[in-house]
């Protein structure tokens, strides 16, 4: 089985590296972006199968990234995990398509489990 492609978008280097290592250890193919603009460029080159997205980022924030990807046919159905310290809920963001909201600090096993669930079993356990 081909490893699912995940894009992690977070302006915090430590969080981004921690999430990347957690997914990498579980056999996912991981790309990272330190901001919204970089994330949109990466998605234009290759659509991920899942996006882990922070909301509070400078310049192009997570809500702007969500709005942009939901207007692109190749990305409209890509599931998104919002990993954020801000007070929000999936209900608040339901207009943005398939997503789940996890509050930071996120337990890594919970993050990986949520990714597997959202991918619908596309990513096998190692």
NORWO-V378363 format. One record per residue. N is the residue number from 0. RES is the residue in one small letter. SS is DSSP state (h for helix, s for strand, l for the rest). PSI is psi in degrees with one decimal (NA if undefined). Layout:
((N/RES/SS/PSI) (N/RES/SS/PSI))
This chain:
((0/x/l/136.6) (1/x/l/137.5) (2/x/l/137.0) (3/x/l/142.5) (4/x/s/121.2) (5/x/s/137.9) (6/x/s/122.9) (7/x/s/124.9) (8/x/s/110.8) (9/x/l/136.5) (10/x/l/-9.3) (11/x/l/112.7) (12/x/h/-42.6) (13/x/h/-44.8) (14/x/h/-46.8) (15/x/h/-45.7) (16/x/h/-40.9) (17/x/h/-48.0) (18/x/h/-42.4) (19/x/h/-46.2) (20/x/h/-40.7) (21/x/h/-45.3) (22/x/h/-38.5) (23/x/h/-42.9) (24/x/h/-25.6) (25/x/l/6.4) (26/x/l/9.3) (27/x/l/154.3) (28/x/s/120.2) (29/x/s/134.9) (30/x/s/153.5) (31/x/s/153.7) (32/x/s/141.2) (33/x/l/0.2) (34/x/l/171.7) (35/x/h/-42.3) (36/x/h/-45.6) (37/x/h/-40.5) (38/x/h/-44.7) (39/x/h/-36.6) (40/x/h/-44.1) (41/x/h/-40.8) (42/x/h/-31.0) (43/x/h/-32.6) (44/x/h/-38.7) (45/x/l/119.6) (46/x/l/128.8) (47/x/l/166.4) (48/x/l/-15.4) (49/x/s/144.6) (50/x/s/131.8) (51/x/s/119.3) (52/x/s/130.2) (53/x/l/147.9) (54/x/l/-41.2) (55/x/l/93.4) (56/x/l/150.0) (57/x/l/161.5) (58/x/l/-81.9) (59/x/l/106.6) (60/x/l/175.6) (61/x/h/-37.9) (62/x/h/-37.3) (63/x/h/-37.0) (64/x/h/-46.9) (65/x/h/-48.0) (66/x/h/-41.3) (67/x/h/-43.5) (68/x/h/-30.4) (69/x/l/-6.5) (70/x/l/0.4) (71/x/l/120.4) (72/x/l/-36.6) (73/x/l/-16.0) (74/x/l/-9.0) (75/x/l/-33.1) (76/x/l/3.4) (77/x/l/125.0) (78/x/s/148.1) (79/x/s/133.9) (80/x/s/117.6) (81/x/s/117.9) (82/x/s/104.3) (83/x/s/154.7) (84/x/l/-6.1) (85/x/l/154.6) (86/x/l/106.7) (87/x/l/169.3) (88/x/l/165.9) (89/x/l/-32.6) (90/x/l/-42.7) (91/x/l/-25.6) (92/x/l/12.3) (93/x/h/-25.0) (94/x/h/-12.7) (95/x/h/13.8) (96/x/l/-159.4) (97/x/l/115.3) (98/x/s/164.7) (99/x/s/143.4) (100/x/s/125.8) (101/x/s/132.4) (102/x/s/136.3) (103/x/l/145.2) (104/x/l/136.0) (105/x/l/130.0) (106/x/l/126.5) (107/x/h/-38.4) (108/x/h/-35.1) (109/x/h/-39.3) (110/x/h/-47.2) (111/x/h/-41.8) (112/x/h/-43.8) (113/x/h/-40.3) (114/x/h/-46.4) (115/x/h/-42.7) (116/x/h/-43.4) (117/x/h/-26.6) (118/x/l/-6.0) (119/x/l/34.5) (120/x/l/6.8) (121/x/l/-23.5) (122/x/l/112.0) (123/x/l/152.5) (124/x/l/147.5) (125/x/l/NA))
